[in-house]
Amino acid sequence: MSPAALTCSPSTLVAPLIHGRRRHARVVGATRAAVYLLPYGDEPSPPYGRGAPRSYGKGSLFPYGPGPRPAANPGGDPLHTGPLDGESTPVQEKTSSSPYGPNSLFALVTCTGVRVPAAVLLSPAAGGNPFAGITPGAVARVGGGRIEWGPLRLAAGVSWAPPRVQDIPVAAALPVLARLSPPRRLPASIAPFTGRLIEALRSGTPQALRDPALALLGRGPGLTPSGDDYLCGLLLAAQVARASWLRPLSAALADAHNRTTFVSASLLTHAVRGHCIPQAADLLRATTEAGSVPAAPLAGLLSVGHSSGSDLLHGLCGGARLLTSEREFPTVDAGAGR
């Protein structure tokens, strides 16, 4: 390993990509604590077969050039086209280690960022602002156990496994979440559509899901719009209980990569499979153990993003109400676990 290379920790979902053949990955979203990259193509061909690297400061990065916008998952459906986890098929063992495909989005995340399921975690040695000057359109080289990007050189170390709600005994959290009133309201721009989707799910008619589900996709600002965060929470609740409406809801969202951001489409993909951020898993686990909603993990989830954690919590609670008899449980304040 080159002395200049910093050790990073890829999640088990993205490790096959990092250790696979070398290819390019284009930045499709960036914040101070994370950048999101979409792999495409193989070396040695430059992006779309045109142009040469352009210098951006100390490194060489490919700018956006002529050619089509890369798809969120060029290999197929960004959400789910095969059996859900827990359903046996002859090929499941071959695909379960990397169910998202070689062209699926992944993130580079600092030690202070949110560990999305397909994250490559940077060590503290990367510094407090390793992504300064990086903007959408920049291109990294990925593969062979390394990520090379301008002056940044990363070498893959030990992988980590993102939490998956069906692997955690958290079903007992659902009745508690069913009577929880989240401390922050849903944004007015999505609240009416969440109500329509819940009614469609309650009706048990798959055909009724499509319009209200698609109305939420991409609704709201940012890399992860509020409507998508709500849908992620709803999908996670369905996965916890193996809800009958998990498959039709997943099918209704199958066109997410054409209707929302690359980042949100990726997170919806993970939620369909039950993968989630640690803050959501911590809340579910702690609520199951305590029989109430403890303050610390609740605050941890609410601290995610500007409103992402709160919107995801609303989705979890909405799904929990569908999966339990809400008439049996009076609504409780979010501080009940304090």
MOZI-V771041 format. One record per residue. RES is the residue in one small letter. SS is DSSP state (hx for helix, st for strand, lp for the rest). BURIAL is # if it has 16 or more other ideal C-beta (glycine too) atoms within 10 Angstrom, else .. Layout:
res->RES ss->SS burial->BURIAL
res->RES ss->SS burial->BURIAL
This chain:
res->m ss->lp burial->.
res->s ss->lp burial->.
res->p ss->lp burial->.
res->a ss->lp burial->.
res->a ss->lp burial->#
res->l ss->st burial->#
res->t ss->st burial->.
res->c ss->st burial->#
res->s ss->st burial->#
res->p ss->st burial->#
res->s ss->st burial->#
res->t ss->lp burial->.
res->l ss->lp burial->#
res->v ss->lp burial->#
res->a ss->hx burial->#
res->p ss->hx burial->.
res->l ss->hx burial->#
res->i ss->hx burial->#
res->h ss->lp burial->.
res->g ss->lp burial->#
res->r ss->lp burial->.
res->r ss->lp burial->.
res->r ss->st burial->#
res->h ss->st burial->#
res->a ss->st burial->#
res->r ss->st burial->#
res->v ss->st burial->#
res->v ss->st burial->#
res->g ss->st burial->#
res->a ss->st burial->#
res->t ss->lp burial->#
res->r ss->lp burial->.
res->a ss->lp burial->#
res->a ss->st burial->#
res->v ss->st burial->#
res->y ss->st burial->#
res->l ss->st burial->#
res->l ss->st burial->#
res->p ss->st burial->#
res->y ss->st burial->#
res->g ss->lp burial->#
res->d ss->lp burial->.
res->e ss->lp burial->.
res->p ss->lp burial->.
res->s ss->lp burial->.
res->p ss->lp burial->.
res->p ss->hx burial->#
res->y ss->hx burial->#
res->g ss->hx burial->.
res->r ss->lp burial->.
res->g ss->lp burial->.
res->a ss->lp burial->.
res->p ss->lp burial->.
res->r ss->st burial->.
res->s ss->st burial->.
res->y ss->st burial->#
res->g ss->lp burial->.
res->k ss->lp burial->.
res->g ss->st burial->#
res->s ss->st burial->#
res->l ss->st burial->#
res->f ss->lp burial->#
res->p ss->lp burial->.
res->y ss->lp burial->#
res->g ss->lp burial->.
res->p ss->lp burial->.
res->g ss->lp burial->.
res->p ss->lp burial->.
res->r ss->lp burial->.
res->p ss->lp burial->#
res->a ss->lp burial->#
res->a ss->lp burial->#
res->n ss->lp burial->#
res->p ss->lp burial->#
res->g ss->lp burial->.
res->g ss->lp burial->.
res->d ss->lp burial->#
res->p ss->lp burial->#
res->l ss->lp burial->#
res->h ss->lp burial->#
res->t ss->lp burial->.
res->g ss->lp burial->.
res->p ss->lp burial->.
res->l ss->lp burial->#
res->d ss->lp burial->#
res->g ss->lp burial->.
res->e ss->lp burial->.
res->s ss->lp burial->.
res->t ss->lp burial->.
res->p ss->lp burial->.
res->v ss->lp burial->.
res->q ss->hx burial->.
res->e ss->hx burial->.
res->k ss->hx burial->.
res->t ss->hx burial->.
res->s ss->hx burial->.
res->s ss->hx burial->.
res->s ss->hx burial->#
res->p ss->lp burial->#
res->y ss->lp burial->#
res->g ss->lp burial->#
res->p ss->lp burial->#
res->n ss->lp burial->#
res->s ss->lp burial->#
res->l ss->lp burial->#
res->f ss->st burial->#
res->a ss->st burial->#
res->l ss->st burial->#
res->v ss->st burial->#
res->t ss->lp burial->#
res->c ss->lp burial->.
res->t ss->lp burial->.
res->g ss->lp burial->#
res->v ss->lp burial->#
res->r ss->lp burial->#
res->v ss->lp burial->#
res->p ss->lp burial->#
res->a ss->lp burial->#
res->a ss->st burial->#
res->v ss->st burial->#
res->l ss->st burial->#
res->l ss->st burial->#
res->s ss->lp burial->.
res->p ss->hx burial->.
res->a ss->hx burial->.
res->a ss->hx burial->#
res->g ss->lp burial->.
res->g ss->lp burial->.
res->n ss->lp burial->.
res->p ss->lp burial->#
res->f ss->lp burial->#
res->a ss->lp burial->.
res->g ss->lp burial->.
res->i ss->lp burial->#
res->t ss->lp burial->.
res->p ss->lp burial->.
res->g ss->lp burial->#
res->a ss->lp burial->#
res->v ss->st burial->#
res->a ss->st burial->#
res->r ss->st burial->#
res->v ss->st burial->#
res->g ss->st burial->#
res->g ss->lp burial->#
res->g ss->lp burial->#
res->r ss->st burial->#
res->i ss->st burial->#
res->e ss->st burial->#
res->w ss->st burial->#
res->g ss->lp burial->#
res->p ss->lp burial->.
res->l ss->st burial->#
res->r ss->st burial->#
res->l ss->st burial->#
res->a ss->st burial->#
res->a ss->st burial->#
res->g ss->lp burial->.
res->v ss->lp burial->.
res->s ss->lp burial->#
res->w ss->st burial->.
res->a ss->lp burial->.
res->p ss->lp burial->#
res->p ss->lp burial->#
res->r ss->st burial->#
res->v ss->hx burial->#
res->q ss->hx burial->#
res->d ss->hx burial->.
res->i ss->lp burial->#
res->p ss->lp burial->.
res->v ss->lp burial->#
res->a ss->lp burial->.
res->a ss->lp burial->.
res->a ss->hx burial->#
res->l ss->hx burial->#
res->p ss->hx burial->#
res->v ss->hx burial->#
res->l ss->hx burial->#
res->a ss->hx burial->#
res->r ss->lp burial->#
res->l ss->st burial->#
res->s ss->st burial->.
res->p ss->lp burial->#
res->p ss->lp burial->.
res->r ss->lp burial->.
res->r ss->lp burial->.
res->l ss->lp burial->#
res->p ss->lp burial->#
res->a ss->hx burial->.
res->s ss->hx burial->.
res->i ss->hx burial->#
res->a ss->hx burial->.
res->p ss->hx burial->.
res->f ss->hx burial->#
res->t ss->hx burial->#
res->g ss->hx burial->.
res->r ss->hx burial->#
res->l ss->hx burial->#
res->i ss->hx burial->#
res->e ss->hx burial->.
res->a ss->hx burial->#
res->l ss->hx burial->#
res->r ss->hx burial->.
res->s ss->hx burial->.
res->g ss->lp burial->.
res->t ss->lp burial->.
res->p ss->hx burial->#
res->q ss->hx burial->.
res->a ss->hx burial->#
res->l ss->hx burial->#
res->r ss->hx burial->#
res->d ss->hx burial->.
res->p ss->hx burial->#
res->a ss->hx burial->#
res->l ss->hx burial->#
res->a ss->hx burial->#
res->l ss->hx burial->#
res->l ss->lp burial->#
res->g ss->lp burial->#
res->r ss->lp burial->#
res->g ss->lp burial->#
res->p ss->lp burial->.
res->g ss->lp burial->#
res->l ss->lp burial->#
res->t ss->lp burial->#
res->p ss->lp burial->#
res->s ss->hx burial->#
res->g ss->hx burial->#
res->d ss->hx burial->#
res->d ss->hx burial->#
res->y ss->hx burial->#
res->l ss->hx burial->#
res->c ss->hx burial->#
res->g ss->hx burial->#
res->l ss->hx burial->#
res->l ss->hx burial->#
res->l ss->hx burial->#
res->a ss->hx burial->#
res->a ss->hx burial->#
res->q ss->hx burial->#
res->v ss->hx burial->#
res->a ss->hx burial->#
res->r ss->lp burial->.
res->a ss->lp burial->#
res->s ss->lp burial->.
res->w ss->lp burial->#
res->l ss->hx burial->#
res->r ss->hx burial->#
res->p ss->hx burial->#
res->l ss->hx burial->#
res->s ss->hx burial->#
res->a ss->hx burial->#
res->a ss->hx burial->#
res->l ss->lp burial->#
res->a ss->lp burial->#
res->d ss->lp burial->#
res->a ss->hx burial->#
res->h ss->hx burial->#
res->n ss->hx burial->.
res->r ss->lp burial->#
res->t ss->lp burial->#
res->t ss->lp burial->#
res->f ss->hx burial->#
res->v ss->hx burial->#
res->s ss->hx burial->#
res->a ss->hx burial->#
res->s ss->hx burial->#
res->l ss->hx burial->#
res->l ss->hx burial->#
res->t ss->hx burial->#
res->h ss->hx burial->#
res->a ss->hx burial->#
res->v ss->hx burial->#
res->r ss->hx burial->#
res->g ss->lp burial->#
res->h ss->st burial->#
res->c ss->lp burial->#
res->i ss->lp burial->#
res->p ss->hx burial->#
res->q ss->hx burial->#
res->a ss->hx burial->#
res->a ss->hx burial->#
res->d ss->hx burial->#
res->l ss->hx burial->#
res->l ss->hx burial->#
res->r ss->hx burial->#
res->a ss->hx burial->#
res->t ss->hx burial->#
res->t ss->hx burial->#
res->e ss->hx burial->.
res->a ss->hx burial->.
res->g ss->lp burial->.
res->s ss->lp burial->#
res->v ss->lp burial->#
res->p ss->lp burial->#
res->a ss->hx burial->.
res->a ss->hx burial->.
res->p ss->hx burial->#
res->l ss->hx burial->#
res->a ss->hx burial->.
res->g ss->hx burial->#
res->l ss->hx burial->#
res->l ss->hx burial->#
res->s ss->lp burial->.
res->v ss->lp burial->#
res->g ss->lp burial->#
res->h ss->lp burial->.
res->s ss->lp burial->#
res->s ss->hx burial->#
res->g ss->hx burial->#
res->s ss->hx burial->#
res->d ss->hx burial->#
res->l ss->hx burial->#
res->l ss->hx burial->#
res->h ss->hx burial->#
res->g ss->hx burial->#
res->l ss->hx burial->#
res->c ss->hx burial->#
res->g ss->hx burial->#
res->g ss->hx burial->#
res->a ss->hx burial->#
res->r ss->hx burial->#
res->l ss->hx burial->#
res->l ss->hx burial->#
res->t ss->lp burial->#
res->s ss->lp burial->.
res->e ss->hx burial->.
res->r ss->hx burial->.
res->e ss->hx burial->.
res->f ss->lp burial->#
res->p ss->lp burial->.
res->t ss->lp burial->.
res->v ss->st burial->.
res->d ss->st burial->.
res->a ss->hx burial->#
res->g ss->hx burial->.
res->a ss->hx burial->#
res->g ss->hx burial->#
res->r ss->lp burial->.
